[in-house]
Amino acid sequence: MTSWCKTLVAWGVGALALISSVAAANERHFAWNYESATLTPGARELELWVTPRLDRDSFYQRADQRLEVELGLAERLQTSVYFNFNLWRTDPDAKVVFTWSISNEWKLKLLDPVADPVGLAVYGEVTGGPADGLLELEAKLILDKQLGPLLLAFNATGEEDFTFGATSTSTLTEVIGTAGATYLFRLGEDTQLGVGAEVRSESFFAGDTGYRGTAFYAGPQVTFAVKGFWAVLSFQPQFAGNKSAAMAASYPDPLELHDHERYQARLLAGIHF
């Protein structure tokens, strides 16, 4: 195992140990889908994200990590700050590239997934970082529904990325659709297990050339919660892809492996504090 992988594993294990020692968690049930629930006014939550991404059209390793602090501001309204850390390399002998950024999220719950016909929330996020003058704007529509032990969710997301160079600005638009279902088993008074699956599509549009390609992912997930700790683990291989004619001519693989990875996984864990 490479040194940066060992560092990532050690950091993740240490953070999970810290998280598991604190009580009163509010569980999330999906790795890739957001849910409409918001924190009560004054409530705070800490979340850890780790997302490994492996294998593009050539050697590629990446690990995205996020540390999120959420705060309930008012009834049905919450905000959060993310600290984002990214490690990747495109050659097994190359040094690992490290970048960081900060995100601010706002979520407003409009309908409840139990009391109303469907849960509904709107979400906005802005991300900025020093690498190439990065600025990202994201908007999300969140739908979910609780049917007894079965929880369903769907998200529609649009993201605009701006990279400010010395003489020009480039833009990249990403359109994402995700859906998931998980069945929740009550194992005890304070213990819950969820088993389910999620599917998603991710499409890229470059500002200068238009549509580039779409990647389709699907895979299983497991959620687990005890008093004071919750976690979600998901593995998603890319099972299909679509590309523009120009991209297909340069990258003949049936999957979309220029902008997307062949394999992705995600671990989420969180607590109240």
N, C-alpha and C positions, 0 to 999 in steps of 0.2 A: 504493500500500500504506500502511495506517495505521501510525502510529508504534509502536503496541504490537505489530503484526505484525512490523515490522522488528526490534524488540527481541527478539521470540521467535525469529525466524530466526537472528539474530546469536548469540544465546545457544546455540541448538541446534548451529549450525555450529562454534562455538568448543568446545563440550563434545565433539562428535564428533572434532574434531581432537585434543583431549587424549586421548580414549579410544583413538584409532587409533595413538597413539604409544607405547602401553604393551603389553607382550607377555603371552602366556599366557591367552587368553580361554577361557571355558567356555560353549559356545554354547547359546542358547535357540532353539527352532525354530518357535514360534508367537507371534503378537502378543496374542491374547486368551485362549488356553488356557495354564494352567500344566502343567508336567511333573513326574513323580514324583522325578526326580533331586535329590539334595541335595549340598551341598559336603562335602568330606572335612574331618575335624576340623582346625581351625586355618586352613583356606583362607578367603580373603576375596574378595569380588567387588563391583565398582561397576557399577551399571546406570543408564542414562538413559532416561526415558520422555517422549514428547511425543504428546499425543492431541488433535488438532483436532476440534471438533464444530460443525457448521454447519446452520442453518435449522430452525426449529420452525414453529408455526402463524403466527408473525409473525417479524420480524427477530431473528436470534439468532446470535451468534458466541461461541465459547468455546475456550480452549486450556488443557488440564490438563497439568501437568508434574510429574514425580516424579524425585527423585534417591534411589536406593536403595543402601544399603551392606549386604551380606550377609556372614554369618560362619558357618562350619561349627563346631558345638559338640561333636558326638559323631558316631559312626557312624550315618548315616541321620537326623540331627537338625540343623537349621539355624535361625537366626533372622536377622532383618534389621530395619533402621530405614529408613523412607521420609520424605523431606521433600517435602511436596506444595505446589504453587503453582498457583493457578487464576486465570485472567483471563477475564472475559466482559462482554458488554454486550447489551442488548435493544433498543437504539435506535441508529441509525447516527450520531446527533449527541450521544449521551450519553457521559459519561466511562466509562472502563473500570473495572469493579469488580475488586479484587484481594483474594483470601483465601489463607490458608495453614493447614496442619495438619501433624501428625506421626503416623505410623503405626508400629506394631510388629507384625511377622509372625513366626509360628512354623510350621515345616513338619516333619512326621515321615514318613519313607518306610517303608512296611510291606512292599511287594513290589517286585521289580525287573522292568522291562518286557522284558528280554532273558532272564534266567534263569528267571523265573516265568511262568505263563500270562498274567498281565497285571500291569502296573505299578500300584501303589496307594500313595497318600499322603493324609494329612489335614492340613488347613491352618487356622490361626486368625489373625485380625488385628483389632487395635483401633486406632481413629483418633480423635484429639481435636484440637480447634482452638478459637480464641477467638470465631469468628463464631457468634452466637446460641447459645453454649454447646453446640457440636456434639459428639456422641459417636456413633461408628459401631462396631458389632460385626459381624464377618464370619466365616463358617465355610465351608469348601470341601472337597469330595471330589474327588480327582484320580485319573483312570484314564488309562493310556497303554499302547501296545504297539509294539515295534519288530519289524517284519517285513522283514528285510534293509534295503534302502534306503527302505522305506516306514514312516513314523511316523504313528501314529494317537493321538488324544487326546480325552478327554471330561472336562468339569468340571461339577459341580453346586454352585451357590453360593447361600447365604442370607445376607442382610444386613439388620440392624436399625439404623435411624438415629433418634437421639433429638435433638430440638431443645428446649433448656431456655429458656423465656421467663420473664418477670418473674412471671407469675401461673399459667402452665400449661406442660405438657410435651407436645409433639406427637411422634408416631412415624410412621415410614414403613418398610415392609418391602419388600425387593426380592428376587425369586427369579430366578436367572440359570442358564440351561443353555447350554453351549458345546461344540462338537465341531469337530475339524479333522483334516486329513490333509495331509501334505507328503511329497514324493518328493525324496530327497537324491542329488545328483550329486557324485561325487568328481572335481574338476578337476585336482588335483595332490596332492602329499604333504601340504600344509598348507592347501589351498583347497577349499572346499565350497560348493555352490549348492543351495538348496532351493526348489521351486516347489509351491504347494499352495493350499488354500482353507479358510476357517473359516465356520461358521454359528453364530448364537447367538440366544437369545430373552431378553428382559428384561421382567419383570412387576412392577408396583407395587401395593401394598396400603396404603392410608392407615389409620391407627389409628382414626379417627373414622367413616370412610365405607366402608371395605372396598376391594374390588377397583376399580382405576382403569383399567388398561390394560396391553397387552403390545405390544412392538415386536420385529419379526423382522429380523435383519440377515444378510447373506452377502456374501462378497467374496474376491478373490484375495489371496495374500501371497507375498512373496519373501524368502528368507533367504540370507545370504551370510556366510562366515567365512574369514578367513585367519589366519595365526599372529599373535596379538596383537589381533585385532579381530573382532567379529561384530555383525551387525545384522539386524533383522527389520522389514519394511515391509508394512503392510496397509491396504487401503481397503475400507470396508464401507458401502454404501448400505442404507437401510431398504427392504425390498421388500414388507412386509405389516404390518398392525397390527390390534389388536383393542381395544375399549373397552367400559367399562360403559355402560349405557343413559343414565345422566346425562351422562357424558363425551361420548358420541356425539351427544347432542342439542346440546351446546355447541360441539363441534368435529367437524363433519361430514366432514372429510377422511378418506379410507379408511386412511391411515397414522396411527400414533399420534404426533402431533406436539406434544402438550401437555407431556409429561415427557421425550420423546426427540427426538433430532435426525434430520433426513432423511439426513445424511451424517456419517460418522465415519471417522477414519483413525488409525493409530498407528505410531510409529517407536520401536523398542527398540534399544539398543546396550549392550554390556557388556564388561568386562575383569576379569581377576584382578589383584590388586595385593598 
